[in-house]
Amino acid sequence: MTLRLRLIACASLWAFLPAVAVAQPAPPPATAPAQALDPVVRQAVVQKLADAMRDNYVFPEVGEQAAAALTAALARGDYDALNDTAALAARLTADLAAVAHDKHLRVISQTSGSPGPRPGAGPPFRDEAGIVRADKLADDIGYVEVSGFPPPPVFKPALDRALATLKGSRALIIDARRNGGGAPEAVAYLVSYLLPPGPPVTIIEFVNRTPATREFTRDRTTTVSTPFTFAKVPVYVLTSKATFSGGEEFAYDMKTMKRATLVGEVTGGGANPVGPVSLGHDFMVAMLAGRPESPITKTNWEGAGVAPDIKVPSADALAAALKALGQAPAADIAAASREQTFAPRTVPLPGSEAALKRVIAMYATGKIDDALFAPDAVEMAHRSLPFVLEQRARYGALKSLTFRDVRMGADMYLATFDNGTAMVGIAVDPQGRALAITGFMPLPLRR
C-alpha cells in the first residue's frame, strides 16, 4: 500500500495538520508576506469548504449537514467581520465541529502559522523520527518511547536502531503516552515487530469514500518483515488521554489482537483518517475521506478512545507496568533506567543542507525532479506539489539556510528568502535523496 492522502494526526513536522500534533520544540517564528482577506476571498473559501464537505466527507449525510450550515452562516453574514486568516480558520473549524463532532476535522490557514499543539499534548520534547528514547531496565526489561509515526522511510531506520539495542529483552514496555499519531504503515511496522513472522496479517482496514459519490472502497495495512521479533515476550503499552489517532490505533491493535497489556488512561478518541483538500487562497481543510475498521471488532475507537487494561493516571503508568512485571515501581524513566541505549541525534545528517537547497530550487521550477527523492518518497512528492507550490511562491529566492534542530527525523533549517523566513526541514536517505520535506511546505500524508 502506498502513501496516499490519509493522515491521522501525524506529528506536525510531517503533516499539514499541526493543531492535532504532539508538541515539538518551538522554532523561531516564521514570517511571510501577508495575504489580504477580502469579502471575495472569504466567500470563495467558505463555498469551497462547503463543496468539499458535501463531496468528500466520509459520512455523506454529515457532510451535507455541514455544508448547509456553512452556506447558511455565510448568507447570514456570520463571517463578514473576520478579516484575519487565523480567525476565519478558527471559526470555520468551530462551525464544522458543531455539526460533525469530529476531533480531526480542521481548517488551516497556511499564512498564519501553526494554531498550536492539540490540547493535552503536553510540553515540548525531543525525538527522532518518532522515537524519544530506548532504555534497558532492571531484569532485562526493555523500554522505548514512541511519540509519533512519521512515514515509514523516515520511521523505520530510527525504530530499527532503537529496538536493536533491546533485542533479547524478557519484556518490552512501549510508551505511547505522548503519541499524536502518523502514517498507518508506520504503525503496522511497529506492530509487525510484536507478532510472529509469517504470511501477512491484516492489521486495520480503511473504508474510503470515492469523491463526489456515495460509493466506498477498502484498503488495509498488513504485517511486514522486520529484522527480528519480540513475538515471544510480554508487551506493556502505556497510554494517556493525549495518546491520539495513530497512537490510539497502535494501542487498539495491541488490545484487539490480545498482544499487549495497556496501562494508563483512556486515549483521546480520534480515529478517522484525514487528508488535505485545498480551499484556495492558502487555506486547506483536513478532510475525513475514510474511517478505520478493525478486522476483529468491525469498528474503531472514534469518540470512545481505547480503554486500558490497568487504569491508572498516566503519570503512574510506568510504575504500574513495572509492578505488573514484578519490579519495584519507579517515578519515571530516568529513575527506572539502568542504561539509555538510544537518544535522538542533535546534528544534521551529512548532505542534508545541500539536498534541501536542491529541492527548494526544484520547487521554484514548479515541477518534481524524481531523481532528488528516494524511490519511496516520489509518489508523495508528486501528490504534495500543489500544496508546496502554494507555499513556495510567496517566499521568493532562497538566500541562506541555518541549521537549528532535529525534529521527527528531519533536519530543520531556518530558511531566509527574499520575502521572509520560515523553518524548513528535510529527511534524507544515505544517498542524500529526500525522504520528505516539511515546514512551510506542508506534505499531505496518510493518517
Number of C-alpha atoms within 10 A of each C-alpha: 8 11 20 15 20 26 32 33 38 33 30 28 29 34 29 30 34 23 21 29 31 31 25 20 13 9 14 11 11 19 17 19 11 11 13 11 15 12 14 8 14 20 17 14 22 21 17 19 27 22 21 21 29 23 21 22 27 26 19 19 13 17 23 18 17 24 24 16 17 24 17 12 16 16 12 10 9 12 19 15 10 16 15 16 23 20 15 23 24 16 16 22 19 16 17 25 16 12 15 16 13 18 19 27 23 25 27 29 22 22 20 19 17 18 16 17 21 19 12 15 22 13 11 12 14 21 24 26 30 30 26 22 21 29 25 21 23 14 13 15 23 24 29 25 23 25 31 35 34 32 27 23 20 23 24 19 13 23 22 15 14 23 25 15 16 23 14 15 18 15 19 26 25 20 27 26 27 27 31 32 35 34 30 31 26 24 29 23 21 21 22 23 20 22 20 14 16 9 10 12 14 14 25 24 19 20 19 22 22 16 15 14 11 14 12 14 10 13 11 17 20 19 24 18 14 16 8 15 17 21 15 12 17 17 24 26 28 28 34 29 20 26 33 36 35 28 32 34 30 26 32 23 22 21 18 14 13 9 20 22 19 27 30 26 26 23 27 25 24 28 29 30 30 28 26 27 21 21 21 15 18 17 22 24 26 25 26 28 27 26 21 22 20 20 15 13 8 10 12 24 21 18 15 13 23 28 22 21 16 16 17 18 15 19 16 18 28 27 21 24 24 19 13 15 17 10 16 13 18 18 13 13 19 11 10 20 18 15 12 16 19 22 16 20 15 14 12 19 18 13 14 24 21 11 19 25 15 14 19 18 13 14 16 15 10 14 12 17 15 15 10 20 24 20 14 16 22 19 15 22 22 15 16 20 20 17 23 22 17 18 17 18 13 17 19 14 16 17 11 13 20 13 17 18 20 24 26 29 28 26 26 29 24 21 22 21 18 13 15 16 22 22 22 26 29 28 26 26 18 11 11 19 22 26 23 26 27 21 22 26 26 26 26 27 28 26 30
